[in-house]
C-alpha cells in the first residue's frame, strides 16, 4: 500500500492513495479509489465517522481530543497491517 499525507498549517489534512505526491488535479485522478473506500470503511466501523468520498480528508476542531486523533491513527495502522498480511 502506498499513500501520502498532505500537511499545511491548517486544521484540514488529507491522505491520498498514490505512489507519488499529488501535485495537481491530474495527479489526484490517479489515486487508488478502492483503497480510499476501504479506509473509509475501516474508520466508520471503528468509531470515526467521516464524510464519504474518494479522498481521505478530515478536519480537526477544538472539540476533538488527543484520543480522537489517536483513534484515527490506530485505525489507519490496523488497516495497513491487514493489507500487508
N, C-alpha and C positions, 0 to 999 in steps of 0.2 A: 504494500500500500504506500502510496506517495501522497503527501499533502503539504501544503504551505499555509502558514498563518500570516495574515497581514496585520501590521501594527501601526498605529498612529497615536498621537497624543489626544485621543478622544475615548469615549465610552463604548464605541462600536468597533467590534473586531470581526474577523471572518477567517474561516478555514476553507481553502479551495483544494479540490482533489485533482491535482495536475502535477506532472513530474517537475515542471519548471515554474518559476514565479509568474503569476498573472500580471501582465503589464498593460493590457488593453482589452477591449471588449472581444476581439477575435480570439485572444488567448483564453478568455473566460469561456467562450463557446466550446473549448476543447476539454473542459473539466469533466470528470467522471461523475455523471449524474446518478448512477447506480450506487456508488459509494456515498454520495451526499444523502441519498434517500435512506440508505442503511443507517447512516449516522443519526439522521433524524429519528428513525425508529428506535435505535438504542437509547437516545436521550429521552424520548417520550415514555418508553417502557420502564425507565429508571428514574422517573420523577422530575425530569427537566422538560417542561413544555415549551416548545419553540414553534414559531410560525413555519408552516410547511413551505418549502421552496427548494430549488436546485442548489442554491448556495447555503453554506453553513454560516449564518450570521447570528450574532447575539448582541444584546445591549445590556450594559450594567448600569445600575442606578444605586442611589443611597439605600434603597430597600433591600438590595442583595447583600448577603453576608459572605464572609470568607468561606463558610461551609457551603453556600450555594455555588460559589465558583469551584470549590473543590469537588463537589458532586459532578459538575460538568467534566472536569479534568479526569476524574476517576472513571466515569462512563466512557470517555474517549479512549483512555488507556485500555479498558476492558475490551472495547471493540477492536482495537489494534492487536491485542493479544489473540483474540478469537480469529481474526483474519490470518494471522501468521501460523495458527495451529494446523 
